[in-house]
Amino acid sequence: MSDTPEKAERPEPKDDLVTSQHTLVSPGHEDLHYTATTGRVVLREETHTDDVFDGHKAKAEMSVTAYTVDGENRPILFAFNGGPGSSSVWLHLGLLGPRRVVMGDAGELLPPPYGLTDNHETLLRHADLVFIDPMSTGFSRAVEGGKAGEYHGYLKDVESVGEVIRMWITRNNRWLSPKYLCGESYGTLRAAALAEHLQSRHGMQLNGLVLISATLDLGTIDFTDHNDDPYVYYLPTYAATAHYHGLHGDRPLAEVVAEAEEYASKDYQWALHRGARLTPEERAEAVATVARLTGLSESYVDRVDLRPEHIRFQSELLREKRLVVGRLDGRFTGEDSDYGRENWSADPSMSAIVGPYTAALNHYLRAELGYESDLPYEIITVKVHPWSFKEFEGKNISVADKLAHAMRNNEHLRVHVAAGYHDAATPHFAAEATMARLAISPKLQENISFEYYEAGHMMYVHEESRLRQSADLAAFVRGER
């Protein structure tokens, strides 16, 4: 008999949630009384060995924050951001939740320690809200002794977030409530895949998808060799950013963007495909037009062979002013250490928003919602990388077919797409192209609507856009056209 003591069994993890009551008092509105529930729920998976059921074993502890209001058959909206590697903090405290960040905006940022204020335009007035932090973001972690890495990829991410949604719907008796998903950035790819997954795996039909800064087909935004699509789809965003920084004079933004879209979809695409077959005159004309639309010099456009990549564009546009331009939001500018470099060292728009949102979230969960944990809340993490797309090996990474399948199987599924003109992470023209090519009928195309904002990836950091977007989402959830 061994003298080595047996390893103590790990305690079974349990849901770790706190609930609190709140009231939002807003001018011109009835007082909004709501319940907030935040913390971690245990995610379990059925396991089998040689077709023998081993049980429903705990695999992860997923971080969620839910807001509910007493009422009959209220809609419920599940929200998450993207990355991969991002928590849901941006949608939670930037646009949808009952409290929001105070940080200022491009050109007039506030200093630390920032602040929180009531969000009088919260979507909670129209729908219950559940914010989900995917694996390794927020407080989400694998169970003790478990491996988080298996969740760091397309399919397991969809399955795990889908299971959180199924559990919440079931435990709260909400199967007969209208159901919506809201994703931002990579979260839109997740949302489209989830719409099909929830249908096929659980028979759950959704009422609508909100896709903010959408990217369902990564081939439209990945600058890879011999793929000219991103150059075409980014050109209108470059033009909009050049307009913001005064490089189009007093022309209206809509006019500049429309010209860029027209040129991109016809002559520019043709010129890129012609390559060395362009005559000197045709090439010179293309160089001049791309330079005029983007605000770059003709010399630079010629040197990059008519193909300014997006980080190179943001590094080059205001180089003579010794400024770099934001990728997430081209309205933001910042300094760099070296203005001869090809690519900036950091995105000034990302640098501007991380601090305010991090401070607000860490204060809010503990001080206002009463959830205490010594774990770091992972606002956005690199721990999920490398992200696995093994399901797409040898082919383009796209879930457009998943969305089309979900829409064909549910003719009532509506899709709202929100796009920022100054978003150089997920350009609006690429999203338009993806939606236009879905394998659905013209009738189902009518279920898709677009809204555009004069801001960036997180368009709600721009106050005018936040107010309009809040109204647009309320109308969508109410079923208005």
KAJO-V512132 format. One record per pair of residues at least 24 apart in sequence whose C-alpha atoms are under 8 Angstrom apart, sorted by the first residue. I is the first residue (numbers start at 0). GAP is how many residues later the second one is. D is the distance in whole Angstrom. If there is no record, write none. Layout:
[[I;GAP;D] [I;GAP;D]]
This chain:
[[9;134;8] [11;46;8] [12;29;7] [12;45;7] [12;130;7] [13;27;7] [13;28;6] [14;24;8] [14;25;6] [14;26;5] [14;27;6] [14;46;8] [15;24;5] [15;25;6] [16;24;7] [16;354;8] [17;351;8] [17;352;7] [17;353;6] [18;350;7] [19;349;6] [19;350;8] [23;74;7] [23;94;7] [23;96;8] [24;95;8] [25;94;6] [31;37;8] [31;93;7] [32;36;7] [33;33;7] [33;34;6] [33;35;5] [33;36;7] [34;32;6] [34;33;5] [34;34;6] [35;29;7] [35;30;6] [35;31;5] [35;32;7] [35;333;7] [36;28;6] [36;29;5] [36;30;7] [36;332;8] [37;25;8] [37;26;6] [37;27;4] [37;28;6] [37;327;8] [37;331;7] [37;333;7] [38;24;6] [38;25;6] [38;26;7] [38;100;8] [38;332;7] [39;24;6] [39;99;7] [39;100;7] [42;117;8] [42;120;8] [42;121;7] [57;85;7] [58;83;6] [58;84;6] [58;87;7] [59;75;8] [59;80;7] [59;81;6] [59;82;4] [59;83;5] [59;86;8] [59;88;8] [60;79;6] [60;80;5] [60;81;6] [60;82;6] [61;70;8] [61;71;7] [61;72;7] [61;73;7] [61;77;7] [61;78;4] [61;79;7] [61;102;8] [62;69;6] [62;70;5] [62;71;8] [62;75;6] [62;76;5] [62;77;5] [63;66;7] [63;67;6] [63;68;5] [63;69;6] [64;65;6] [64;66;5] [64;67;7] [65;62;8] [65;63;6] [65;64;4] [65;65;6] [66;57;7] [66;61;6] [66;62;5] [66;63;6] [67;56;8] [67;60;5] [67;61;7] [68;55;8] [68;59;7] [72;101;8] [72;103;7] [72;104;5] [72;105;7] [73;52;8] [73;53;6] [73;54;7] [73;103;6] [73;104;7] [74;51;7] [74;52;5] [74;53;6] [74;102;6] [74;103;5] [74;104;6] [74;105;8] [74;402;8] [75;51;5] [75;52;5] [75;53;6] [75;54;8] [75;101;7] [75;102;6] [75;103;5] [75;104;6] [76;50;6] [76;51;6] [76;52;5] [76;53;6] [76;102;6] [76;103;5] [76;104;5] [76;105;7] [77;51;6] [77;52;5] [77;53;6] [77;54;7] [77;87;7] [77;102;6] [77;103;5] [77;104;6] [78;50;7] [78;51;6] [78;52;5] [78;53;6] [78;102;6] [78;103;5] [78;104;6] [79;51;6] [79;52;5] [79;53;7] [79;54;8] [79;102;7] [79;103;5] [79;104;7] [79;107;6] [80;102;6] [80;103;5] [80;104;7] [80;105;7] [80;106;5] [81;101;7] [81;102;6] [81;103;5] [81;104;4] [81;105;4] [81;106;8] [82;102;7] [82;103;6] [82;104;8] [82;297;8] [83;102;6] [83;103;8] [83;300;7] [83;303;7] [84;49;8] [84;51;7] [84;52;6] [84;295;5] [84;296;5] [84;297;6] [84;298;7] [84;299;6] [84;300;8] [85;47;8] [85;48;8] [85;51;6] [85;52;8] [85;292;8] [85;293;6] [85;294;4] [85;295;6] [86;45;8] [86;46;5] [86;47;7] [86;50;5] [86;51;5] [86;291;7] [86;292;5] [86;293;6] [87;43;6] [87;44;6] [87;45;6] [87;50;8] [87;291;8] [88;268;7] [88;272;7] [88;290;7] [89;267;7] [89;368;8] [90;93;8] [91;39;7] [92;264;7] [92;268;8] [93;366;6] [93;367;7] [94;27;7] [94;365;6] [94;371;7] [94;375;7] [95;26;5] [95;27;5] [95;28;7] [95;374;8] [96;25;5] [96;26;7] [96;27;7] [96;32;8] [97;24;5] [97;25;8] [97;26;7] [100;255;7] [100;256;6] [100;259;6] [101;254;7] [102;250;8] [102;253;6] [103;357;8] [104;356;6] [104;357;6] [105;225;6] [105;226;5] [105;227;8] [106;225;7] [108;243;8] [111;243;8] [111;244;7] [112;243;7] [112;246;7] [113;242;6] [113;245;7] [113;246;7] [114;241;7] [114;244;8] [114;245;6] [115;244;6] [120;346;7] [120;349;6] [120;350;8] [121;348;7] [122;347;7] [122;350;7] [122;351;6] [125;348;6] [125;351;7] [125;352;7] [126;350;8] [131;29;7] [133;26;8] [133;27;7] [135;242;7] [135;245;8] [135;247;7] [135;248;7] [136;240;7] [136;241;5] [136;242;7] [136;243;7] [136;244;7] [137;238;8] [137;239;5] [137;240;4] [137;241;6] [137;242;8] [138;236;7] [138;237;7] [138;238;5] [138;239;7] [148;235;7] [151;232;5] [151;233;7] [151;234;8] [151;235;5] [151;236;6] [152;234;5] [152;235;4] [152;236;6] [153;36;8] [153;233;8] [153;234;6] [153;235;6] [153;237;8] [154;234;8] [154;236;7] [156;33;8] [157;32;6] [157;35;7] [157;36;6] [157;39;8] [158;35;8] [158;38;8] [161;32;6] [161;35;8] [161;36;7] [165;36;8] [177;28;7] [177;29;6] [178;26;8] [178;27;5] [178;28;5] [178;29;7] [179;26;6] [179;27;6] [179;28;5] [179;29;6] [179;30;8] [180;25;8] [180;27;7] [180;28;5] [180;29;6] [181;27;6] [181;28;4] [181;29;6] [181;30;8] [182;26;8] [182;27;6] [182;28;5] [182;29;6] [183;27;6] [183;28;5] [183;29;6] [183;30;7] [184;26;8] [184;27;6] [184;28;5] [184;29;5] [184;30;6] [184;241;7] [184;272;8] [185;28;8] [185;29;7] [185;30;8] [186;24;8] [187;24;7] [187;25;8] [187;26;5] [187;27;6] [187;28;7] [188;25;7] [188;26;6] [188;27;5] [188;28;8] [188;209;8] [188;210;6] [191;24;7] [191;207;7] [191;208;8] [191;210;6] [191;211;5] [192;206;6] [192;209;6] [192;210;7] [194;207;8] [194;208;7] [194;211;6] [195;206;6] [195;207;7] [195;209;7] [195;210;5] [198;207;7] [204;205;7] [205;207;6] [206;205;7] [206;206;5] [206;207;6] [207;205;5] [207;206;5] [207;207;6] [207;208;8] [207;269;8] [208;204;8] [208;205;6] [208;206;5] [208;207;6] [209;205;6] [209;206;5] [209;207;6] [209;208;8] [210;204;7] [210;205;6] [210;206;5] [210;207;6] [211;205;6] [211;206;5] [211;207;6] [212;204;7] [212;205;6] [212;206;5] [212;207;7] [212;210;8] [212;213;6] [212;214;8] [212;215;7] [212;244;6] [212;245;8] [213;203;7] [213;204;7] [213;205;7] [213;212;6] [213;214;8] [213;217;6] [214;211;6] [214;215;8] [214;216;6] [215;182;6] [215;183;5] [215;184;6] [215;215;8] [215;218;7] [216;179;8] [216;180;6] [216;181;4] [216;182;6] [216;183;7] [216;217;7] [217;178;7] [217;179;6] [217;180;6] [218;177;6] [218;178;7] [218;179;7] [219;210;6] [220;204;8] [220;205;7] [220;206;8] [220;209;7] [222;86;7] [227;41;8] [227;44;7] [227;45;8] [229;200;8] [230;76;6] [230;77;7] [230;78;7] [231;32;5] [231;33;7] [231;36;7] [231;37;6] [232;31;7] [232;194;7] [232;195;8] [232;196;5] [232;197;5] [233;76;8] [233;190;7] [233;193;6] [233;195;7] [233;196;8] [234;25;6] [234;26;7] [234;29;6] [234;58;8] [234;59;7] [235;24;5] [235;25;6] [235;28;8] [235;193;7] [236;184;6] [236;185;6] [236;186;7] [236;187;6] [236;190;6] [236;191;8] [236;192;8] [237;55;8] [237;56;5] [237;75;8] [237;184;8] [237;186;8] [238;54;5] [238;55;5] [238;56;7] [239;181;6] [239;182;6] [240;53;8] [240;89;6] [240;90;7] [240;180;8] [240;181;6] [241;51;8] [241;52;6] [241;53;5] [241;75;8] [243;87;7] [244;86;8] [246;48;6] [247;47;8] [255;37;8] [259;33;7] [260;168;8] [271;34;7] [309;114;7] [310;32;6] [310;33;7] [311;30;6] [311;31;5] [311;32;8] [313;29;8] [313;30;8] [314;26;8] [314;27;7] [314;28;6] [314;29;5] [315;26;8] [323;24;7] [324;24;8] [325;24;7] [326;96;7] [326;97;5] [326;98;6] [327;94;8] [327;95;5] [327;96;6] [327;97;6] [327;128;6] [327;129;5] [327;130;7] [328;93;5] [328;94;5] [328;95;7] [328;126;7] [328;127;4] [328;128;6] [328;129;8] [329;92;5] [329;93;7] [329;94;7] [329;125;8] [329;126;7] [330;91;7] [330;124;7] [330;125;7] [399;34;7] [399;35;8] [399;38;6] [400;37;7] [400;38;7] [402;35;8] [403;34;6] [403;35;6] [403;36;6] [406;33;8] [406;37;7] [407;32;7] [407;36;8] [410;33;7] [411;35;8] [412;34;7] [413;33;5] [413;34;6] [414;32;6] [414;33;5] [414;34;6] [415;32;6] [415;33;5] [415;34;6] [415;35;8] [415;60;7] [416;31;7] [416;32;6] [416;33;5] [416;34;6] [417;32;6] [417;33;5] [417;34;6] [417;35;8] [418;31;7] [418;32;6] [418;33;5] [418;34;6] [418;37;8] [418;38;7] [418;40;8] [419;32;6] [419;33;5] [419;34;6] [419;35;5] [419;36;5] [419;37;6] [419;38;8] [419;39;6] [420;31;7] [420;32;6] [420;33;6] [420;34;6] [420;35;6] [421;32;7] [421;33;5] [421;34;4] [421;35;7] [422;32;7] [422;33;4] [422;34;5] [423;32;8] [423;33;8] [424;32;7] [425;31;7]]
